[in-house]
Every structure is written in C-alpha cells, then in structure tokens.
C-alpha cells in the first residue's frame, strides 16, 4: 500500500494473463493445413519466433506438414 494525499491517489490495475493461442490447424481443417504447407513452401515462417517450444525459430512443424501431405495426394 502506498500512502498519498487524496488529491494524488490514482488507481492503476494491471492484469497479465497467459491464455495461449487458439490452434486452427488439425486434420479436420484441410484448408488451414494446405495453406500452412503452402506458406512453408514459399519460405514463410508460420509461427511467431520464440512462441512455440517446438519451433523456437518459427519454422513449420514437421507433424503439420506431414498431415498436410495426406491431403495433397
């Protein structure tokens, strides 16, 4: 608690939440999978750098590319 005169009292609320990121890539989402693979083929880094433990450099995940290859056939 900080003591201050009434004229200098201000309320500041700070909330930080780590809720994660929604994942739309899975076997039931063919369009997203194919676009993910196409982006990888164009050299696009599909993940934010440093966000996913499995992809610290933001590169495409092999498991997603493997799933996408099933639908490319």
N, C-alpha and C positions, 0 to 999 in steps of 0.2 A: 504494500500500500504506500502510495506517495501522498504526503501531506502538501496541500496547496490551498491558497485562499479560494473562496467560491468563484471569484472572477476569473481565475486561471484554471479551473477544473474542466477538463475535456475528457470525453470517453472515447477510447480507441479500442476496438475489438479486432483481434487478429485470429483468424481460423485457418489452419492448414490441414488439408485432408488429402490423403493419397488413396484415391478410389480405383486407380488403374485405368486402363484404356479398353474400350469395347473392341472385341475382335470380331470382324465380319468375315474372316476367311476360315472356311471349313468346307468339308466335302459337299455339303448341301447348298453352297453358294458358288455355283460354277462360274458365273460372270466375274465375281471378285477374284476367284482363283486364276482364271485365264488372264485377267488384267494385271494381276500381281506378277505372273510369269512373263507377260509381255513387257512390263516395266523393267524387269530384271534383264531381259534380252536386249533392251535399249540402253542398258548401263545405268538405269535409275536405281538409287538406293531407296528401297521401300520403307525402311524403318528409321525413326529418329535415332541419331547417333547417341549411344550411351543409355538408351531407354530399356532395351531388352537384354537380359543377361546372355541369352543365346546368340545375340547378334550385336556385340558392343560397337562394331563399326557401321551398323545399319544395313548390312548386306542381307540379301534374301535368305530365308531359311530353307535348307535342303528339303525338309519334310513338306513344306508348302509347294515347292517346285515339283516334288515327286507326285503329290496329289494332283497338281495341275496337269502333269504329263498324262495322267489317266484319261482326262477329258479331251486332250488334244488329238487322240488317236481316232 
